[in-house]
Amino acid sequence: MKKVSSKIYFGIIMAFLYLPILYLIIYSFNDGKTSVWKGFTLKWYEALFNDAQIMTSFYNTLIIALLASVIATVLGTAAAIGIYNFKGGYRSAIQNISNIPIVNPEIVTGVSLMLLFTFAGTLFGFEMGFVTVLLAHIGFCTPYVILSVTPRLRQMDNSIYEAALDLGCSPVQAFFKVVLHELMPGILSGLLISFTYSLDDFVITYFTRGSKFQTLPIQIYTMTHQRINPKANALSTLMFVIILLILCIINIKNKSEDKNLKKYKN
Amino acid sequence: MKSKKTSYPYLLWMLIFTIIPIGMVLYYAFTDETGSFTLNNFVNASDYSEVFLYSLLIALISTVICLVLAYPLAYRISRCSEKNQRLIIMLLMVPMWMNFLLRIYSWVLILQNYGPLDMILSAVGIDATLIGNSGAVIVGMVYEFLPFMILPLHTVMSKIDSSLIEAAQDLGGNSLYVLRKVIFPLSVPGIISGITMVFVPTASTFLVAQYLGGTQFMIGDVIERVFQSDHNTGSAIALVLMVVILGFLVFMNKFGDEEAVSV
């Protein structure tokens, strides 16, 4: 009895999470703007791909996410190593300041950066746009990189670095061949987190983008704010399919790795 | 490897992009347009104290609903086989990867007048406006943040050894007693981080109320509106929000530590 009721409960929660998305997907194929079904169509997808603005925003989003995640990863990894060498009180103080963008409400981070950029803009004569959005994204991504690299640093045995030096590596060589190798899982997960957060960010981009620069989340806002727009449904469907594809690929890859591991063990 | 120098670029970065911006919020909050000291901004900000309390209330209700929904689910998942756990957790995370505006927008479509839910309800004779009220905002928030409650709860519960629960049952504890004396105390850290991860973004979120709540705004929406014309009052509200949220986090941390010690 208990099993059945918990399965039903699980089903209800899953329905709650997935039905709204399913509804979005179904109505992306509806030939009409209301919730009355008027027949199957692909015209919203056509309109989506013909919308130059959406395509530019998509391109902008990718560029920002790529640049921000790579720069944040380099900056954050270097910072994590340096911060690790500070002693007790200083280290935790630096860590706490570094975590401010994570714990602070996003909207406060957004408006505070807007104040900085408008002030600097009047001082040096520039307008908010691509560069300010990029800077803001690097700013909220780097703390996540530090948080994912630092545990690897703690686990790392410093004697392997010294061993590399003893065996004739220069410090730079030892760093790239030994330390970086040890930190790699943390660095990669930091890069991945940064990339996804940057792709998805709306609030901070909203306050730092100025009047012209568009990213996909901003475009979604323009499309859906206070009106119904089937193009947004079409976009949701595409995003959902892409997410599922990525997950399937990751899963298949994990499975084949598991199999290889089993073969190896046998 | 003993060098601190590699962190210097980031230390400079933090100064420019974290400390100075917050300093500017402080400066704007305590000055008027001419730059002289004033507390007037906080007097202006107090016009929005009702919205502020409303936001905290919405956040509180949403957090409680998330906790009530997530707790039994997280427990059931944690008792599944490891392979199933991984699959279920992934299923829970897929909707989170959709853009949050699109997820809120899906609820606009579902709850709108003459939308599917409205039609079903009026077919059975219930005439109700489903959108443009606090209920719709809460539904949106729960939808948005439920996975943030399930995940930390699951992480903690999956570490509870099944033999502890079995031992308590063998020693004659009924299920309520086992829940109260074994499962609940061991899951407190997960509850704390779940509450934090849902309450903070819910209280400070912006746009959800604009999409689902009709004319009743939340504090995030107010900050955005006010900032369009008045940086000083806007900064004062943002500062109050920041202090309240940070206070809440410190409180939750303290509470969490003490609990962990007493267990």
Interface residues (C-beta under 8 A of the other chain):
Chain A: S6 Y9 F10 I13 M14 F16 L17 Y18 P20 I21 Y23 L24 Y27 T34 S35 L75 G76 A78 A79 A80 I81 G82 I83 N85 F86 I94 I97 S98 I100 P101 V103 N104 P105 E106 I107 V108 T109 V111 S112 L113 M114 L115 L116 F119 L135 A136 I138 G139 T142 I146 N158 Y161 P171 F175 V179 T196 D200 F202 V203 L216 P217 I220 Y221 T224 H225 Q226 I228 A232 L235 S236 M239 F240 I243 L244 L247 N251
Chain B: M1 K2 S3 K4 K5 T6 S7 Y8 P9 Y10 L11 W13 M14 I16 F17 T18 I19 I20 P21 I22 M24 V25 Y28 L69 P72 L73 R76 I88 M90 L91 L92 V94 P95 W97 M98 N99 F100 L101 L102 R103 Y105 S106 W107 V108 L109 I110 Q112 Y114 G115 P116 M119 Y143 L146 P147 V200 P201 A203 S204 T205 F206 L207 Q210 Y211 G220 I223 E224 F227 H231 G234 S235 A238 L241 M242 I245 L246 L249
